[in-house]
């Protein structure tokens, strides 16, 4: 499942087996987009996970002017049914959104509480393991019962993000800054530039990183790049060279060595095995 291309998956008629109350209507993602609300009233409930804003955005929400300055944070917000929005100035950003029927609003209010639900939160990086789990489920969404798992994974993702936002440290959200550094390094941003952006000296960064992470920065980045590569190999749409470049490896040799170290098998063989298993699964 490629999150680099816009898509929306309707889950209203998906086959389910569990009586889980938080049933998704759909999941969508819009990479690097600008969306303009033209004084419209939203009928559904939305959980929106958005990337950093590139410029100031201005909107009128339920008659009140809201201005959001550019920031390097990932944010999660909840748009409740009946919200009227008019965009005055939009800003490019990535967005992953989860859509629910209006009837789900009281359920989420009881689950997360009034204040937490309405104010949302900002974080430096979305928990990658949760996103990979979501991506994996979406890739096999037509398998009976997967919709039930998607319903539960979405609520789990919101919970992890909201509780993570509550653990912000008064001395500058140290844990979140470290996650921000990790996310930027994973993109391939030069380390010196990243440390300046998040206010770390190199010595302080390595000291604090060791307190919060079991892996070294290099091992952490390699693992996440390899996880992304594994997903792309399973999808089978890109060449090994394209996957290496998209995942931020400096060259194909580095990709091969890192992947072999992480998974114990070469990328090409991993792909062939994944394709074989997929064929057996759908027979």
C-alpha positions, 0 to 999 in steps of 0.5 A, spaced: 500 500 500 503 506 497 502 512 501 505 516 496 499 517 492 492 519 494 487 514 495 481 513 499 478 506 501 471 506 503 469 501 508 462 502 509 460 495 506 466 491 508 465 484 511 465 484 518 465 479 524 465 483 530 461 487 534 466 493 535 463 499 536 468 504 533 467 502 525 470 506 520 467 509 514 473 509 510 481 511 510 484 516 506 491 519 505 493 526 501 500 527 500 503 534 499 496 537 498 492 543 499 485 542 500 480 548 501 473 548 504 468 553 501 464 554 507 462 547 508 459 543 513 462 536 515 457 531 516 461 526 518 467 525 524 474 525 522 481 524 525 486 527 521 493 526 522 497 531 518 504 533 517 508 539 518 505 546 515 509 549 510 506 556 511 501 559 515 494 557 514 488 561 516 481 558 516 474 560 519 471 554 523 464 555 526 465 562 526 471 563 529 478 565 526 483 560 526 491 561 524 496 556 524 503 558 523 508 554 520 511 548 524 515 542 524 510 538 528 506 532 526 499 533 529 492 530 530 486 533 530 479 531 530 473 534 526 466 533 529 460 532 525 456 539 524 463 543 523 463 549 518 469 550 515 471 556 510 479 556 508 482 563 507 489 561 506 491 553 505 498 550 506 501 544 503 501 538 508 501 530 508 494 528 511 492 521 513 485 521 515 480 516 518 472 517 517 466 515 522 459 516 521 456 522 526 453 517 530 460 515 533 461 522 536 458 520 543 462 513 543 469 517 542 467 522 547 466 517 552 473 514 550 478 520 550 474 525 554 471 532 552 478 536 552 483 531 549 478 529 543 477 536 542 484 539 543 488 534 539 495 534 540 502 535 536 508 530 536 514 530 532 513 523 529 507 518 528 509 511 531 512 508 525 510 501 527 503 503 528 503 506 521 506 499 518 501 495 521 495 499 518 499 499 511 499 492 512 492 491 513 490 495 508 494 491 503 489 485 504 483 489 506 479 484 501 480 478 506 474 477 510 475 480 517 481 485 516 476 490 516 475 488 524 482 489 525 482 496 521 477 498 526 481 496 532 488 498 529 485 505 528 483 506 535 489 504 537 493 508 533 489 514 536 490 512 543 498 511 542 498 518 539 494 522 544 497 519 550 504 520 547 502 527 546 500 527 554 507 525 556 510 532 553 516 534 558 516 541 561 523 542 559 522 542 551 518 535 550 525 532 550 522 525 548 518 528 542 524 532 539 528 525 539 523 522 535 523 528 530 530 528 529 529 520 528 524 522 523 528 527 519 534 522 519 530 517 516 528 521 510 536 523 509 536 530 512 544 531 514 545 530 521 548 537 522 542 540 519 537 536 523 541 537 530 541 544 529 533 544 527 531 541 534 536 544 538 541 539 540 549 539 540 552 532 538 554 530 544 547 532 548 543 528 542 547 522 543 547 522 551 539 523 550 538 518 545 541 512 549 536 514 554 530 513 550 532 508 545 535 501 545 538 502 538 543 506 536 541 512 531 544 508 525 541 502 527 534 505 528 534 508 521 537 502 518 531 498 521 526 503 519 528 503 512 529 496 511 521 495 514 519 500 508 523 496 503 520 490 505 513 493 504 515 495 497 518 489 495 511 485 497 507 490 493 512 488 487 511 494 483 518 498 483 525 495 481 530 494 486 534 500 484 527 504 485 526 501 492 533 503 494 532 510 492 525 511 495 528 508 502 534 513 502 539 508 501 546 511 499 546 506 493 544 499 492 550 496 495 548 499 501 541 497 501 543 489 499 547 489 505 543 493 510 537 488 508 541 482 508 543 484 515 536 486 518 532 480 515 537 475 513 535 474 506 537 478 500 532 483 497 530 479 491 529 473 494 525 476 499 520 479 494 520 472 490 518 469 497 513 474 498 510 473 491 510 465 492 506 466 499 501 471 496 499 466 491 498 460 495 494 465 500 489 467 494 489 460 491 
